[in-house]
Amino acid sequence: MAAAEPLREENAPVEEIYYRKGDIDFCFLLNRRHHNLRVFDYRVGNYQQKRDFFDRIARSEGLRKVFTVVEKQDSKSWRSVGFSREGAIPGYFRTADAYVMSRVYTEDGDPIQGGAPKLTASTPSSKDKDSGTTKPRGLSIELVKDAARLDAITQRYALEALYAPFRRGQFHPDLGIHGKMGKREIWLGAETDSSFGHAKVDILSPPDKEADLPALKFCMRALLDELRKIDTASVFSLCAVDMPLINLAYADLGFKVTARLTDHLTRGDEFVGAQLWHRRLTNQSTPRLPSFI
């Protein structure tokens, strides 16, 4: 893709685009639904040139945010050209933590001076970490791996759940749990990454009331058990700050907030901040490579 080529070639909510020119080589997910850009950078260097490129895209596409996920040493270079560190994803690269580096824009498409505004949000404390260990009466659970079915379910719940894909290749989970309890349906999904041993999990069907949480948490425990079977070392999830029941569910399940992301999601005409919840699935600490490697 050349720099002069138009980006809006189709009306899909998310589009995967590649850009290669000279020493620059990266891929990005253009998420029109949430007005942001997720960058996968394959080469170090040329940070100012890359930043200027993203600034142009943000203005032309009406984006609120550009973000990337990088190792610690690379985060300093992104910070030097105006990106802000909004938190970390522990063990994201299996042998190293990842840092979420973001650049936030005004309604006019201008980068906010001084970096991304800090997101202040209350983090719930666990009320009952043992809840969800007992299967509620009448709950049935099904493991789902069919891609077409998971894609259809994701599209069905995307707006309500504020779903945002995090990886390349496909814009829906590749592993899911379907719970059913009377007329109530529960859908959870996981975007797995076998290379780095992590997964992004999503609660696709948000609970309506606190009484829904025991069944939801039991289903999430079932999903985490399935992820352990495929050697997933850690999981993370993005949750809007104004979804208290889902945030409480993650707290009860032993997740911890490791990042707060400003204006990361969109609901209607409003931009919503998100908390990144993280949990390790194995007690073994991953050995870190020597600094000279």
C-alpha positions in Angstrom: 0.0 0.0 0.0 1.4 3.4 -1.0 0.9 6.4 1.2 -1.3 8.2 -1.3 -3.8 5.3 -1.6 -7.2 5.8 0.1 -7.9 3.9 3.3 -11.6 3.7 3.1 -12.1 1.0 0.5 -15.0 -0.7 2.2 -17.5 -0.1 5.0 -16.4 -2.9 7.3 -16.1 -1.8 11.0 -12.5 -3.1 11.1 -10.0 -3.3 8.3 -6.5 -4.8 8.3 -4.1 -2.7 6.2 -0.4 -3.2 5.4 2.1 -0.5 4.7 5.7 -1.0 3.4 7.9 1.7 2.1 11.7 1.9 2.4 12.7 1.0 6.0 9.1 1.3 7.2 7.1 -1.9 7.5 3.9 -2.2 9.6 0.3 -3.4 9.7 -2.6 -1.7 11.4 -6.2 -2.4 12.3 -8.4 0.5 11.3 -11.4 0.3 13.7 -14.0 2.7 12.4 -16.6 1.6 15.0 -14.3 2.7 17.9 -12.4 5.4 16.0 -9.0 4.0 16.7 -6.0 2.5 15.0 -4.0 -0.5 16.4 -0.5 -0.6 15.1 1.7 -3.7 14.6 5.3 -2.4 14.0 7.8 -4.8 12.5 10.9 -2.6 12.4 12.5 -0.3 14.9 13.4 3.3 14.0 11.8 6.0 11.9 9.5 6.9 14.8 8.9 10.5 13.9 8.1 9.5 10.3 5.7 6.9 11.5 4.0 9.3 13.9 3.5 11.8 11.2 1.9 9.1 9.0 -0.5 8.1 11.8 -1.4 11.7 12.4 -2.4 12.1 8.8 -4.6 8.9 9.0 -6.2 10.1 12.3 -7.1 13.4 10.7 -8.4 11.9 7.4 -10.4 9.1 9.1 -11.7 11.1 12.1 -9.9 8.9 14.6 -9.7 9.6 18.3 -6.7 7.3 19.1 -3.7 5.5 17.7 -2.1 2.9 19.9 0.6 0.2 19.7 1.8 -2.6 22.1 5.6 -2.8 22.4 8.4 -4.0 24.6 9.9 -1.7 27.3 12.9 -0.6 25.3 10.7 0.4 22.3 8.2 2.2 24.5 10.8 4.9 25.2 11.2 5.7 21.5 7.5 6.0 21.0 7.3 8.3 24.0 10.0 10.5 22.5 7.6 11.3 19.6 4.5 12.1 21.6 3.0 8.8 22.6 1.9 8.1 26.2 2.3 4.9 28.2 -1.2 4.0 29.4 -0.2 0.7 31.2 1.1 -2.7 30.7 0.1 -6.3 29.7 2.3 -8.5 31.9 3.8 -11.5 30.0 2.3 -10.5 26.7 5.4 -11.5 24.8 5.8 -14.6 26.9 9.3 -13.5 28.0 8.6 -9.8 28.4 5.8 -7.5 29.4 4.1 -5.2 26.8 3.4 -1.5 27.2 0.4 0.2 25.6 1.6 3.4 23.9 -1.1 5.7 22.8 -1.7 9.0 21.0 -5.0 10.7 21.5 -6.6 13.4 19.2 -9.1 16.2 19.5 -12.4 16.3 17.6 -10.5 18.4 15.0 -7.9 15.7 14.5 -5.1 17.5 16.4 -2.9 15.5 18.8 -3.5 16.4 22.4 -0.5 18.2 23.7 1.1 16.7 26.7 0.0 13.2 25.9 -3.1 11.2 26.5 -5.2 12.5 29.4 -5.1 10.2 32.4 -8.1 8.0 32.8 -9.4 8.0 36.4 -11.7 5.2 37.2 -12.6 3.3 40.3 -11.5 -0.4 40.4 -13.9 -2.7 42.2 -12.6 -5.0 45.0 -13.5 -8.6 45.0 -16.6 -9.4 46.9 -16.3 -13.2 46.7 -13.3 -14.7 45.0 -14.8 -18.2 45.5 -18.0 -17.3 43.6 -18.3 -19.1 40.3 -16.7 -22.3 41.5 -20.1 -24.0 42.0 -22.2 -24.6 38.9 -25.6 -22.9 39.2 -28.6 -25.2 38.9 -30.0 -25.4 35.4 -26.8 -24.0 33.7 -25.6 -25.9 30.6 -22.2 -25.2 29.0 -21.0 -25.8 25.4 -17.5 -25.3 24.1 -17.6 -23.6 20.7 -14.8 -23.7 18.1 -16.7 -23.2 14.8 -15.4 -20.0 13.2 -18.6 -19.1 11.3 -20.7 -19.5 14.5 -18.3 -17.4 16.6 -18.2 -14.7 13.9 -22.0 -14.5 13.8 -22.2 -14.3 17.6 -19.6 -11.6 17.7 -21.4 -9.5 15.2 -24.7 -10.0 17.1 -23.2 -8.7 20.4 -20.5 -6.4 19.1 -22.4 -3.1 19.8 -23.8 -4.1 23.2 -20.4 -5.5 24.4 -18.3 -2.8 22.8 -16.2 -5.6 21.3 -12.9 -4.6 19.7 -10.6 -7.1 18.1 -7.0 -6.9 19.2 -5.2 -9.2 16.8 -4.7 -9.6 13.1 -6.2 -12.2 10.8 -9.7 -12.5 12.0 -12.0 -10.1 13.9 -13.7 -12.6 16.2 -12.7 -15.1 18.9 -11.5 -18.5 17.9 -12.6 -20.2 21.1 -15.9 -19.6 22.9 -18.2 -20.8 25.7 -21.9 -20.8 25.3 -23.8 -21.0 28.5 -27.6 -21.4 28.8 -29.8 -21.0 31.8 -33.5 -20.8 31.1 -34.0 -18.0 28.6 -30.6 -16.4 29.6 -27.8 -17.0 27.2 -24.1 -16.4 28.1 -21.4 -15.9 25.4 -17.7 -15.7 26.2 -14.9 -15.6 23.6 -11.1 -15.8 23.5 -8.6 -14.6 20.9 -5.7 -17.0 21.4 -2.0 -16.5 20.5 -0.1 -19.7 20.7 3.2 -18.0 19.8 3.2 -15.9 22.9 1.0 -18.0 25.1 -1.6 -15.4 25.9 -5.3 -14.8 25.1 -7.7 -11.9 25.1 -11.0 -12.9 26.6 -14.3 -11.1 26.1 -17.7 -11.2 27.8 -19.8 -10.9 24.7 -23.2 -10.9 26.4 -23.1 -8.4 29.2 -25.1 -9.3 32.4 -28.3 -7.4 33.2 -28.2 -7.7 37.0 -25.9 -8.9 39.8 -27.9 -12.1 40.0 -26.5 -13.1 36.6 -22.9 -13.0 37.9 -22.6 -16.6 39.4 -23.4 -18.2 36.1 -21.2 -15.8 34.1 -18.3 -16.4 36.4 -18.7 -20.2 36.2 -18.7 -19.9 32.4 -15.5 -17.8 32.5 -13.8 -20.3 34.8 -14.7 -23.0 32.2 -13.2 -20.8 29.4 -10.0 -20.3 31.5 -9.7 -24.1 32.0 -9.9 -24.6 28.3 -7.2 -22.0 27.7 -5.0 -23.8 30.2 -5.3 -27.0 28.2 -3.7 -25.2 25.2 -0.8 -23.9 27.4 -2.1 -20.3 27.7 0.1 -18.6 30.4 -1.9 -15.4 30.9 -5.1 -13.7 29.8 -6.3 -10.1 29.6 -9.5 -8.3 28.8 -10.6 -4.8 27.9 -13.7 -3.6 29.7 -15.5 -0.2 29.5 -15.1 1.7 32.8 -18.9 2.2 33.0 -19.8 -1.5 33.0 -19.6 -2.2 36.7 -21.0 -5.7 36.7 -18.3 -6.9 34.2 -15.6 -5.1 36.1 -16.8 -6.8 39.3 -16.8 -10.2 37.7 -13.2 -9.8 36.6 -12.2 -8.7 40.1 -13.9 -11.7 41.7 -12.1 -14.0 39.2 -8.7 -12.8 40.3 -7.9 -10.4 37.5 -6.0 -7.2 38.2 -6.1 -3.8 36.4 -2.8 -3.2 34.7 -3.7 -0.4 32.3 -6.3 2.4 31.9 -7.0 3.5 28.4 -8.4 6.9 27.6 -11.2 7.2 25.0 -10.5 3.7 23.8 -14.1 2.6 22.9 -17.1 4.3 21.4 -20.8 3.9 22.5 -23.0 5.9 20.2 -21.5 9.4 19.9 -19.6 9.1 23.2 -16.0 8.0 23.8 -15.5 5.6 26.7 -12.4 4.7 28.6 -11.4 1.1 29.2 -9.7 -0.8 31.9 -7.3 -3.6 31.0 -7.7 -6.6 33.3 -5.0 -9.2 33.5 -4.6 -12.6 35.1 -1.9 -15.3 35.0 -3.1 -18.8 34.5 0.1 -20.5 35.6 2.1 -19.9 38.8 5.4 -20.5 37.0 7.3 -17.3 36.3 8.4 -17.1 32.8 12.2 -16.8 32.5 13.4 -13.5 31.1 16.1 -13.5 28.4 19.4 -11.9 29.3 19.5 -8.2 28.3 22.2 -8.8 25.7 20.1 -11.1 23.6 
